[in-house]
Amino acid sequence: MKERSNTVQTFWVSLGSLFSFGFAIVSSMIFSRYFLKEDYGTYKQVMYVYNTLLTVFTLGLPRAYSYFLPRVKETQAKSLIKRITNLFFLLGAIFSILLFIFSPQIASFLKNEDLKIALRVFSPVPLLMLPTMGLEGILSTYRKTKFIAAYTITTRVFMLLCVALPVVIFHGNYITAIIGFVIASFVAFLLALYLKYMPVKNAVDEKSDITYKQIFDFSLPLLYASLWGILISSADQFFISRYFGNVVFAEFSNGSLELPFVGMITGASATVLSPIFSRMSHEKADFRKEVFPLWKSVFEKTAKLIYPLVIYCLVFADVLMIALYGQQYEVSAIYFRIRLILNFFTLIIFAPLLINAGKVRFYSNVHMFIAITVIIFEYMSVKTINSPYAISVISLLCQLSKIFILLIGVTKILQINFLQLFPMKLMAQILLPSIVILFAERYLFINLLHWEVWITLFVSFIFYVILYLVVCIVMKINYIEIIKPLFNKDR
C-alpha cells in the first residue's frame, strides 16, 4: 500500500516536471527560429548566470523543508516554514540588488556587452523566485504532490504565454522575452506563497523548536556541496561561453539539454523519497532491511522507464536536434550525445539517501574534489586541444567519477557490495535488444528511406515501442507494476 502511494506521489511530481521541461523545450524551439544565434546565445547566458548564482543564494535551504518537517510536530510546522521562507526573502533581495549592480562586470567577464541591460531587466526575478523555493519539499512531506503538479503546470503555461507569445506575435527580441519572464515570476511567487502554507493552514501555530542555527548547520554543508556541484555542471558552460563565443554557446545550450524524462522521474523520486529517508533515519531504521529494498525498487522502476528512451535519443540525436531547432543546429547533436551518456547514471537516486543519513560532509567533499578536477582539466583543454567538444567530454568523465565515488558511500550506508546496487540482468535485458532494434531502424529510415525528420522520428519511435514491447513480453520485463498503482483506487 505504501509503495503504491509512493508511486502515485512520484507520478504527480513527474507530471509537473514534464510541463516544466515542456516550457523549456518549446521556448527553445521558438527562440531558435525567431532569434539570431547571437541573441539566442545572450538569452541563454542570462539563464546560465541566474541558475549558477541561484545555488549560491539559496544556501542549501530548499532541502531543509523535507529534512526538518518530518521531524517536528505538526503544530510547529507553520512556524518552521515561515522561518525558512523569511530567509529566502532576504536572500532574494540581496541576489536581485547584486545582479543589478554587477551586471556590467558579469557582461565583461563573459565577453558579451549585451548582457548588461539583459541582466538588469532580469534582476527582479531572484526576489520573486527565491521565496518559492522548497515548495516541493513541503507538499511532498504532507503527501500533497497533486498540488506540485497543479502549480508547475499553471506557472509554466503562463510563463510560456508571457515569454514566447510576444516574440512570435510582436516579433520581440530577447529583452521582450526577459520582461515576460519577470511578469510570469510574479504570478508564480503569489501562488507559491499560498501553497507553502496550505497544508498547515488549520494547524495550531506553535513556535518551532528548530532554531536558525540548526537550519544552517544542516544547510551550509549542502551549500558547499551545491557550490561545488554548480561549478561542476557549469564549468563547461563558462569555458565555452568565454572562449568560443555566444554562437557556439547557443549550439552547446541546445545540445546540452537534460532529457526530460530523466530529470522528471529522478527529480520526482528524490522529492518523494527525501522526507521518507529523513523519517527513517530519525527513527533509526535498519538501512539494509528497510531502506535498501525501497531504494532498489525505485532504481529498477526508473531504469525501466528511462533506459529505453535514452537509447532511442542517443541513436536519433541528430534527427532530434534538426526537428527541434532546425538544420542550423545539427551540430548540437554532438553535445546531446555526450550528455545522454551521463543520463545512464544520473537516474540513480543517491543524494536524498546520503543527505538524510547524515553524510552531508562526505557529499560536499566529493563535489569539491570533482569541481577542482573539472576546472583544471577544462582549462588545460582550452589551452591545448581548444575544442568545445573536448570540454563536454571532460565534464562527462568528471561527473561519472563523482557518481561512482558517491555510490561507494551509499554501499557503506546500506551495508552491501558495489555490484548489488545495479540490477545487471534487468539492465542487459533493456539495453541490448534496444541497441539492436534502433541501429537497424536508423539504417532503414535514414540511410535507405531518407524521410523528412518529423516523419522519421514518429515512425521510428512507434516501431521501436512495438518491437520493444514484444521483447518485454519475451523477457518478462514487468511494466504493469509501475502503471497499476496509478489506477488503484484503494490507496
BELZIUR-V62944 format. One record per residue. N is the residue number from 0. RES is the residue in one letter. SS is DSSP state (A for helix, B for strand, O for the rest). PHI is phi in whole degrees, 0 to 359 (NA if undefined). D_CENTER is the distance of its C-alpha to the mean C-alpha in whole Angstrom. Layout:
N_RES_SS_PHI_D_CENTER, N_RES_SS_PHI_D_CENTER
This chain:
0_M_O_NA_28, 1_K_A_294_26, 2_E_A_294_24, 3_R_A_300_24, 4_S_A_297_23, 5_N_A_298_20, 6_T_A_297_19, 7_V_A_295_20, 8_Q_A_299_18, 9_T_A_295_15, 10_F_A_301_16, 11_W_A_293_16, 12_V_A_295_12, 13_S_A_296_11, 14_L_A_298_14, 15_G_A_297_12, 16_S_A_296_9, 17_L_A_299_11, 18_F_A_292_13, 19_S_A_297_10, 20_F_A_294_9, 21_G_A_303_13, 22_F_A_300_14, 23_A_A_297_12, 24_I_A_286_14, 25_V_A_292_17, 26_S_A_296_17, 27_S_A_295_16, 28_M_A_299_19, 29_I_A_292_21, 30_F_A_294_21, 31_S_A_297_22, 32_R_A_266_25, 33_Y_A_259_26, 34_F_O_257_25, 35_L_O_293_27, 36_K_A_303_25, 37_E_A_297_26, 38_D_A_291_25, 39_Y_A_295_21, 40_G_A_299_21, 41_T_A_295_22, 42_Y_A_301_19, 43_K_A_293_16, 44_Q_A_293_18, 45_V_A_301_18, 46_M_A_294_14, 47_Y_A_296_14, 48_V_A_299_16, 49_Y_A_298_15, 50_N_A_293_11, 51_T_A_292_13, 52_L_A_287_16, 53_L_A_303_14, 54_T_A_298_13, 55_V_A_295_17, 56_F_A_275_18, 57_T_A_275_16, 58_L_O_56_18, 59_G_O_73_16, 60_L_O_288_17, 61_P_A_305_14, 62_R_A_281_14, 63_A_A_295_18, 64_Y_A_300_18, 65_S_A_287_17, 66_Y_A_276_20, 67_F_A_272_23, 68_L_A_301_23, 69_P_A_292_24, 70_R_A_255_26, 71_V_O_247_28, 72_K_O_291_31, 73_E_A_300_30, 74_T_A_292_32, 75_Q_A_260_31, 76_A_A_295_27, 77_K_A_299_28, 78_S_A_296_29, 79_L_A_294_26, 80_I_A_300_24, 81_K_A_296_26, 82_R_A_297_26, 83_I_A_288_22, 84_T_A_297_22, 85_N_A_299_25, 86_L_A_298_23, 87_F_A_294_21, 88_F_A_300_23, 89_L_A_296_25, 90_L_A_294_22, 91_G_A_297_21, 92_A_A_296_25, 93_I_A_297_25, 94_F_A_300_22, 95_S_A_297_23, 96_I_A_296_27, 97_L_A_293_26, 98_L_A_297_23, 99_F_A_292_26, 100_I_A_290_29, 101_F_O_262_27, 102_S_A_300_26, 103_P_A_297_29, 104_Q_A_292_28, 105_I_A_295_25, 106_A_A_299_26, 107_S_A_293_29, 108_F_A_297_26, 109_L_O_268_24, 110_K_O_57_27, 111_N_O_214_27, 112_E_O_297_29, 113_D_O_296_28, 114_L_A_292_25, 115_K_A_302_27, 116_I_A_289_28, 117_A_A_297_24, 118_L_A_290_23, 119_R_A_290_26, 120_V_A_294_25, 121_F_A_282_22, 122_S_O_303_23, 123_P_A_292_23, 124_V_A_301_19, 125_P_A_302_18, 126_L_A_300_21, 127_L_A_276_20, 128_M_A_268_17, 129_L_A_298_17, 130_P_A_296_19, 131_T_A_276_16, 132_M_O_295_14, 133_G_O_87_14, 134_L_A_303_15, 135_E_A_299_13, 136_G_A_296_15, 137_I_A_293_18, 138_L_A_292_18, 139_S_A_291_17, 140_T_A_301_20, 141_Y_O_263_22, 142_R_O_57_21, 143_K_O_241_21, 144_T_A_287_17, 145_K_A_302_19, 146_F_A_286_19, 147_I_A_297_15, 148_A_A_298_15, 149_A_A_298_18, 150_Y_A_297_17, 151_T_A_295_14, 152_I_A_298_16, 153_T_A_299_19, 154_T_A_291_17, 155_R_A_287_15, 156_V_A_296_18, 157_F_A_296_20, 158_M_A_295_18, 159_L_A_297_19, 160_L_A_296_22, 161_C_A_286_23, 162_V_A_271_21, 163_A_O_270_22, 164_L_A_301_25, 165_P_A_300_27, 166_V_A_292_26, 167_V_A_285_27, 168_I_A_282_30, 169_F_O_257_32, 170_H_O_54_30, 171_G_O_287_29, 172_N_O_254_27, 173_Y_A_292_24, 174_I_A_293_25, 175_T_A_301_26, 176_A_A_296_22, 177_I_A_293_21, 178_I_A_300_24, 179_G_A_299_23, 180_F_A_296_19, 181_V_A_296_21, 182_I_A_299_23, 183_A_A_295_20, 184_S_A_296_19, 185_F_A_295_22, 186_V_A_295_22, 187_A_A_298_19, 188_F_A_300_20, 189_L_A_296_23, 190_L_A_292_22, 191_A_A_295_19, 192_L_A_298_22, 193_Y_A_294_24, 194_L_A_291_22, 195_K_A_299_21, 196_Y_A_263_25, 197_M_A_301_25, 198_P_O_295_25, 199_V_O_239_28, 200_K_O_295_30, 201_N_O_262_33, 202_A_O_278_33, 203_V_O_295_35, 204_D_O_267_34, 205_E_O_254_35, 206_K_O_299_34, 207_S_O_287_31, 208_D_O_283_32, 209_I_O_283_29, 210_T_O_270_30, 211_Y_A_299_28, 212_K_A_298_29, 213_Q_A_296_27, 214_I_A_298_24, 215_F_A_287_24, 216_D_A_300_25, 217_F_A_281_22, 218_S_A_279_19, 219_L_A_295_21, 220_P_A_301_20, 221_L_A_293_17, 222_L_A_300_17, 223_Y_A_299_19, 224_A_A_297_16, 225_S_A_293_13, 226_L_A_297_16, 227_W_A_295_16, 228_G_A_298_13, 229_I_A_290_12, 230_L_A_295_15, 231_I_A_296_14, 232_S_A_283_11, 233_S_A_255_13, 234_A_A_301_17, 235_D_A_295_17, 236_Q_A_297_16, 237_F_A_296_19, 238_F_A_295_21, 239_I_A_290_21, 240_S_A_296_21, 241_R_A_283_24, 242_Y_A_259_26, 243_F_A_236_26, 244_G_A_89_25, 245_N_A_284_23, 246_V_A_291_24, 247_V_A_295_23, 248_F_A_297_20, 249_A_A_296_20, 250_E_A_296_20, 251_F_A_296_17, 252_S_A_299_15, 253_N_A_292_15, 254_G_A_277_15, 255_S_O_271_12, 256_L_O_264_10, 257_E_O_282_7, 258_L_O_301_9, 259_P_A_305_9, 260_F_A_287_10, 261_V_A_290_8, 262_G_A_297_5, 263_M_A_298_7, 264_I_A_281_10, 265_T_A_292_8, 266_G_A_296_6, 267_A_A_295_10, 268_S_A_298_12, 269_A_A_296_11, 270_T_A_298_12, 271_V_A_285_15, 272_L_A_283_16, 273_S_A_303_16, 274_P_A_294_19, 275_I_A_293_20, 276_F_A_296_20, 277_S_A_297_21, 278_R_A_295_24, 279_M_A_297_25, 280_S_A_295_25, 281_H_A_296_27, 282_E_O_270_30, 283_K_O_58_30, 284_A_O_291_29, 285_D_O_285_30, 286_F_A_296_27, 287_R_A_292_28, 288_K_A_274_30, 289_E_A_254_27, 290_V_A_273_24, 291_F_A_301_24, 292_P_A_301_25, 293_L_A_294_22, 294_W_A_300_19, 295_K_A_295_21, 296_S_A_299_21, 297_V_A_296_17, 298_F_A_299_17, 299_E_A_296_20, 300_K_A_296_18, 301_T_A_295_15, 302_A_A_298_17, 303_K_A_299_19, 304_L_A_279_17, 305_I_A_269_14, 306_Y_A_305_17, 307_P_A_299_19, 308_L_A_287_17, 309_V_A_297_15, 310_I_A_298_19, 311_Y_A_300_20, 312_C_A_294_18, 313_L_A_296_19, 314_V_A_288_22, 315_F_O_254_22, 316_A_A_301_20, 317_D_A_294_23, 318_V_A_295_24, 319_L_A_297_20, 320_M_A_295_20, 321_I_A_294_23, 322_A_A_296_23, 323_L_A_281_20, 324_Y_A_241_21, 325_G_O_103_25, 326_Q_A_303_27, 327_Q_A_294_26, 328_Y_A_250_23, 329_E_O_299_24, 330_V_O_298_23, 331_S_A_297_20, 332_A_A_298_20, 333_I_A_297_21, 334_Y_A_294_17, 335_F_A_296_16, 336_R_A_295_18, 337_I_A_298_17, 338_R_A_295_13, 339_L_A_296_14, 340_I_A_301_16, 341_L_A_297_13, 342_N_A_297_11, 343_F_A_294_14, 344_F_A_245_14, 345_T_A_287_10, 346_L_O_285_11, 347_I_O_281_13, 348_I_O_272_12, 349_F_O_255_14, 350_A_A_300_13, 351_P_A_301_14, 352_L_A_291_17, 353_L_A_298_18, 354_I_A_294_18, 355_N_A_280_20, 356_A_O_268_22, 357_G_O_86_23, 358_K_O_260_22, 359_V_A_293_20, 360_R_A_294_22, 361_F_A_299_22, 362_Y_A_303_18, 363_S_A_291_19, 364_N_A_296_21, 365_V_A_297_20, 366_H_A_298_17, 367_M_A_298_20, 368_F_A_300_22, 369_I_A_291_19, 370_A_A_298_19, 371_I_A_298_22, 372_T_A_297_23, 373_V_A_293_20, 374_I_A_294_22, 375_I_A_299_25, 376_F_A_289_25, 377_E_A_290_23, 378_Y_A_295_26, 379_M_A_299_28, 380_S_A_296_27, 381_V_A_300_27, 382_K_A_279_31, 383_T_A_242_32, 384_I_O_287_30, 385_N_O_56_29, 386_S_O_226_26, 387_P_A_295_23, 388_Y_A_292_22, 389_A_A_297_23, 390_I_A_297_21, 391_S_A_295_18, 392_V_A_293_20, 393_I_A_299_20, 394_S_A_301_17, 395_L_A_300_16, 396_L_A_296_19, 397_C_A_291_18, 398_Q_A_291_15, 399_L_A_297_16, 400_S_A_299_19, 401_K_A_300_17, 402_I_A_298_15, 403_F_A_291_19, 404_I_A_294_20, 405_L_A_295_18, 406_L_A_293_19, 407_I_A_297_23, 408_G_A_296_22, 409_V_A_297_21, 410_T_A_298_24, 411_K_A_288_26, 412_I_A_292_25, 413_L_A_276_25, 414_Q_O_59_29, 415_I_O_225_28, 416_N_O_272_28, 417_F_A_299_26, 418_L_A_293_26, 419_Q_A_294_26, 420_L_A_291_22, 421_F_O_250_22, 422_P_O_282_24, 423_M_A_302_26, 424_K_A_297_28, 425_L_A_298_25, 426_M_A_299_23, 427_A_A_294_26, 428_Q_A_297_27, 429_I_A_277_24, 430_L_A_286_23, 431_L_A_296_27, 432_P_A_298_28, 433_S_A_298_25, 434_I_A_298_26, 435_V_A_297_30, 436_I_A_300_29, 437_L_A_286_27, 438_F_A_291_29, 439_A_A_295_32, 440_E_A_296_30, 441_R_A_298_29, 442_Y_A_297_33, 443_L_A_292_34, 444_F_A_279_32, 445_I_A_260_32, 446_N_A_283_35, 447_L_A_256_37, 448_L_A_270_36, 449_H_O_54_35, 450_W_O_283_33, 451_E_O_298_31, 452_V_A_300_27, 453_W_A_293_26, 454_I_A_294_29, 455_T_A_301_28, 456_L_A_295_25, 457_F_A_296_26, 458_V_A_292_29, 459_S_A_296_27, 460_F_A_291_24, 461_I_A_299_27, 462_F_A_299_29, 463_Y_A_297_26, 464_V_A_299_26, 465_I_A_297_29, 466_L_A_294_30, 467_Y_A_293_27, 468_L_A_296_28, 469_V_A_298_32, 470_V_A_300_30, 471_C_A_299_29, 472_I_A_294_32, 473_V_A_296_34, 474_M_A_269_32, 475_K_O_60_31, 476_I_O_274_27, 477_N_O_268_27, 478_Y_O_259_24, 479_I_A_297_27, 480_E_A_295_25, 481_I_A_276_22, 482_I_A_278_23, 483_K_A_306_26, 484_P_A_300_25, 485_L_A_291_24, 486_F_A_250_27, 487_N_O_273_29, 488_K_O_282_30, 489_D_O_267_32, 490_R_O_224_29
